[in-house]
Structures are given as C-alpha cells and as structure tokens.
C-alpha cells in the first residue's frame, strides 16, 4: 500500500506537468484540475467541495516545476523511509485508513490554524496568516502522521542523517522530535510562508494517537506471532 501511494503521487505529478507543458491536452486543462481538486479552507468551512480534503493529499505544489519536484521528492523520500514499517504494523488496509485519517486531521488542523489565527496572534503576539482562500495541496500532512506513528512505534531506531558535514545514525526520537519542534516554530513565526506547517503538526499528533491506540497492540501481537 505504501508503494501504491508513492506511485499514485508520482503519476499525478507527472501527468499534471505534462499537461502544463502542453505535451498531453493543454495547460488550461491542468489549471482546471488544479482549481477543482486543491483544498480551499473557506469552501470546506462552508461545506463545499469536501472531496478536496482527499484529492489534495495526492497533489503537489503547482507553482513551478522545480518547487513542485522538490516538494514531491522530499515527501516521497520520507514516505519511502518510514511508511513501510508503519504498514508492516498496521497491515495493508488499516495502513491506508491510517494514512487518510492522518491527512484529514492535518487538513482540519490547517483550517483551524487559519480560522483562529487572529485569536492566536493576540495571545502570542505574533501575526499569523488568516487567508481562508489560499488553496492547499500536498501529502505532507498525511506523511507527518506516518512520522508521528514511527516515533511511537520505533523511537530507538537509527535514522541515517546528515548532521552538518557528517552522516550519522540518529535515534528516531531525536530526529523526529527535532523535526516536530521545528514545525511548531515555523508555524508560529511564519517562516517560509506558503507551507502549511500546522497541517504537519496536526498530522503528526494524529499519527501518534493512532499508533498509541492501535499500533502498539498490533506491534506486540506481531512480535508474539513471530516468536512462536
């Protein structure tokens, strides 16, 4: 299932850019796809085009080819590294449900962050974006759920990481804990505007909760079967 999700994301990205380059059909058709399937917070709040909560999970940054390619590559790299282990624990069908729930939670977290931005800004004294009309695409929220689950299920696993000029094995709880902390900071200080950092936070927390509620039991049962 993890490989299928990877493949779907890559195919959709490739088809979209072939459309944008007028290789198949035309750029107008690509624009229509973008407008019809990206998630727009104001529409979700009004109960419109709710299907975009799902479709936007499989689209990537349409603003430029290289920006979109980097967005896709970074997401798919994280999914490739961490997703298989989570699927092994949850099982194929349950992993897909887990992935979608994480993505939906991430989307709602992003919407809530914008909806309540004025209140949060007053509390913390930091201005935050309150634009409910900006479209959102990307698998980042759902993949953040995978990262959250990995932190719960494999906290001591070693992640090969580039640290300054050295490649070192870093425990997952340090690597993912640092990543999660940075998402909070980026979200509050609006660093690299245009990225839905609160979706990352929401997805990560959802993944942790699902792993605590279901994943740990499944992992213990899996170990028990293997030890027989």
Beta strands, then each sheet from edge to edge (+ up, - down):
strand 1: 39-40
strand 2: 135-136
strand 3: 158-163
strand 4: 166-171
sheet 1: 1+ 2-
sheet 2: 3+ 4-
end
